[in-house]
Amino acid sequence: MEEKIKASVMDATKIKRVIYRMATEILERNRNLRNLVIVGIRTRGIYISKRIAKIVKELENVDVPVGVLDITLYRDDFSELETQHMIQKTEIPFAISKKDVILVDDVLMTGRTIRAAMDSLFDMGRPKSIQLLVLIDRGHRELPIRADYIGKQLPTSRREIVQVRLKEIDNRDEVQITEPVKLKK
């Protein structure tokens, strides 16, 4: 099924500005940067995490460890996923017990991905706190989960698709709203 672009929401400049703002909000809320770690949910959460850590380094000269989380096995719809779905590696080369964890994802919608991510984190240890950072918050919650840091709130219909593209994997930074289109025969 094809998709039509309904709106271009953010370009590279806006994404850069929003990520910078969220990084400074993290600095304002977290006094002990030495206790802070950032964990990005595959796939685009990884690159947002790295950008946040880079800004923290530039502003405060502190290297915040960044980890990568694959939540595939923790999803509540795992049995419904296509058999070809690749399980990728979680790479968190540091302890998360007693740490302030910034959990990062590109889009927050129902909250199910974040629930799965928290289950995964708790299997690795007991963080002091978990704070959630998302580039886009669409609404449509099915679970009582909210983000602490939001790049942009973007009310959408369930039919619409929010596509986040990042230059590290998509060769450009942008956020678009698309909608499936039925092809005429």
C-alpha positions in Angstrom: 0.0 0.0 0.0 1.3 3.4 -0.9 1.4 6.4 1.4 0.8 10.1 0.7 2.5 12.8 2.5 0.0 14.8 4.5 2.4 17.2 6.2 6.1 17.9 6.7 6.3 18.6 10.4 10.0 19.1 11.1 13.1 19.7 9.0 16.8 19.2 9.9 17.0 22.7 11.5 13.9 22.1 13.7 15.0 18.6 14.8 18.5 20.0 15.7 16.9 22.8 17.7 14.4 20.5 19.5 17.1 18.0 20.5 19.3 20.8 21.8 16.4 22.1 23.9 15.7 18.6 25.3 19.4 18.2 26.2 19.4 21.4 28.1 16.2 20.3 29.9 18.0 17.2 31.0 20.8 19.3 32.4 18.4 21.4 34.3 16.6 18.5 35.9 19.7 16.3 36.6 22.3 17.7 38.9 24.5 14.6 39.2 25.5 14.1 35.6 28.0 11.4 36.7 25.0 9.2 37.7 23.3 9.7 34.3 23.2 7.2 31.5 21.3 7.3 28.2 19.6 4.3 26.6 18.3 4.5 23.1 15.6 2.2 21.9 16.4 0.6 18.5 16.5 2.0 15.9 16.1 5.8 15.8 16.3 6.2 19.6 20.0 5.3 19.4 20.9 8.2 17.2 18.8 10.7 19.2 20.6 9.4 22.3 24.0 9.9 20.8 23.1 13.5 19.8 21.9 14.2 23.3 25.1 12.9 24.8 27.2 14.9 22.4 25.4 18.1 23.4 25.9 17.3 27.1 29.6 16.8 26.4 29.8 20.1 24.6 28.0 22.0 27.3 29.2 20.3 30.5 32.3 18.4 29.4 30.8 15.2 30.8 30.8 12.0 28.9 27.4 10.4 29.5 27.4 6.7 28.6 25.0 5.7 25.8 23.5 2.2 25.5 21.4 0.5 22.9 18.2 -1.4 23.8 16.4 -3.9 21.6 13.0 -4.6 23.0 11.8 -7.2 20.5 11.6 -10.1 22.9 9.7 -7.9 25.5 6.9 -6.8 23.1 3.4 -7.9 24.1 2.8 -8.7 20.4 5.9 -10.8 19.9 3.9 -13.9 18.8 2.1 -11.8 16.2 5.3 -10.4 14.6 6.5 -11.7 11.3 8.9 -14.6 11.6 11.5 -12.6 9.6 11.6 -9.9 12.3 15.2 -9.5 13.3 16.1 -9.6 16.9 19.1 -7.3 17.3 21.6 -7.0 20.1 21.1 -4.9 23.3 24.4 -3.1 23.9 24.5 -1.6 27.4 28.2 -1.9 28.5 27.6 -0.3 31.9 25.5 -1.1 35.0 22.1 0.6 35.2 21.5 -0.2 38.9 21.2 2.9 41.0 21.6 5.1 37.8 19.4 7.8 36.5 18.4 6.4 33.1 17.2 8.6 30.2 15.2 6.2 28.0 15.0 7.6 24.4 12.6 6.8 21.6 11.6 8.6 18.4 7.8 8.3 18.6 5.5 7.7 21.6 2.0 6.5 20.9 0.4 3.7 22.8 3.1 3.3 25.4 3.6 -0.4 24.7 7.1 0.0 23.4 8.1 2.0 26.5 6.6 -0.6 28.8 8.6 -3.3 27.0 11.7 -1.2 27.3 11.2 -0.7 31.0 10.7 -4.5 31.5 14.0 -5.0 29.7 15.8 -2.5 31.8 14.5 -4.0 35.0 15.9 -7.4 33.9 19.3 -5.7 33.9 19.1 -4.0 37.2 17.2 -1.5 39.3 17.7 2.0 38.1 17.4 4.9 40.6 15.1 6.6 38.1 13.9 6.3 34.5 13.1 9.4 32.6 11.5 9.2 29.1 12.6 11.4 26.2 10.7 11.2 22.9 11.1 13.3 19.7 7.4 13.0 18.9 4.4 12.4 21.2 1.4 11.4 19.2 -1.1 10.7 22.0 -3.3 7.6 21.7 -2.1 6.0 25.0 -3.2 2.5 25.9 -1.0 2.5 29.0 -0.4 5.1 31.7 3.0 6.3 30.4 4.1 9.8 29.8 7.3 11.4 28.5 9.4 13.7 30.7 11.0 15.3 27.7 9.0 15.9 24.5 10.4 17.3 21.3 7.0 18.0 19.7 3.4 17.0 20.6 1.7 15.9 17.4 -1.9 15.0 17.6 -2.7 12.5 14.8 -5.4 10.1 13.9 -4.6 6.4 14.3 -4.7 6.0 10.5 -1.9 8.5 10.1 1.7 7.4 10.2 4.5 9.5 11.7 7.8 9.0 9.9 10.9 10.1 11.6 14.0 10.1 9.4 17.5 10.7 10.8 20.5 11.3 8.7 22.5 8.5 10.3 20.3 5.9 8.7 17.9 7.7 6.3 20.4 10.3 4.9 18.2 13.2 6.0 16.5 14.6 9.1 12.8 15.1 8.8 9.5 14.2 10.4 6.5 13.7 8.2 2.9 12.6 8.6 1.7 10.2 6.0 -1.4 8.3 5.3 -2.0 5.0 3.5 -3.6 5.4 0.1 -5.6 2.7 -1.6 -4.5 2.2 -5.2 -7.3 2.3 -7.8 -7.4 -0.8 -10.0 
